[in-house]
Amino acid sequence: MTTRSEYIASHRALFWSVGDDKLSGISDALLVETILNYGTLEDVRALIDLLGLVKVALVFRKTFHNRSRHNYFPQVANFFNLYFNRHAPGNPV
């Protein structure tokens, strides 16, 4: 299992907008949003291994449900909303 910093360093291209000096300060919200929007299926699996399904679902719900405007693509938001409702139910926001 890789650590968070190793994962981010090995997937540096996904975090192109973050400066090298700020990579260690990437929030869970930015990590989840970036991987769900731009990552591959393997990246999503690695994210769930890294943070855990419940934590990923909680971060997604906080950034998706509590905002009228969010940065998730519509298809991504719909898919993961359905996915987390089925596989991580009862996870309050």
N, C-alpha and C positions, 0 to 999 in steps of 0.2 A: 504494500500500500504506500502510495506516495503522500508526501505532506502537501499542504496548501501551497507553500512557496515553490516547491518543485513542480507542482502541477501548472501553476501560473507561468513559471519560467519555460516549461516545455511547450506551452501553448501561447507563447508570446504574441503571435500574429493575431490572435483573437482580441488582445488588449492593446491594439495599436494606438488607441487614443490616450493611453495612460503613459506618462513619462517614466523612464527607467527608475528615477529616484522615488516614484510613488507606487511602484508595483507591490511593495510589501504592505501598503495601506489600503488595498482594494477591499471594499466592504462586501459583506455577504450578498447584499442586494445587487451590486454591480456584477459580482461573480455569477450569480444565478441568472440575471437578466441576459448577460452576454452569452453564456453557454446555451441557454434555452433558445435564444434568437439565432445565434450564428454557429453553434457547435454541431457536431455530428452526433449520431446515436451513441457512439462510443464515448464521446465527450459527456453526454448526459449521464451515461452509466457511471463514468468516473466521478462526476459531480455528486451523484447519489451515494457512491462509495465513500467519498471524501466527507460530505456533510451529513449524510443520512437522509432518507426519504422524508421523514417528518419535518426536519429542519428546512429542506428545500421547499417543501409544500408550504410551510409557514412563511418563509421569506417571499415566495411567489404570491401568496394570498395577501400579504401586507402591502406589497407593491402594486398589486393588480386590483383588488377589491376596494381599497380605501382611497382610490384616486379616480377622478373623472378622466384624467389624462395619464397615460402610462406609455412606456417605450416598447412594449411587446408588440410584435406583428400580430394582426388580428387572428391569423390561422394558428400561430403559436399560442396565443392567449387562450383561444377556444380549446385547442387540443389539451394543453396542460391543465386547464381548469377542469375539464372532464376527467383527465387522468388522475389528478390529485383527489378529486371528489370520490373516485372509485377506490384508489389504492391508499389514500391517507385521509379517510373520513374522520370527522370529529376533531379536526384540527382547527380550533377557533382562531379568529384573527384578532 
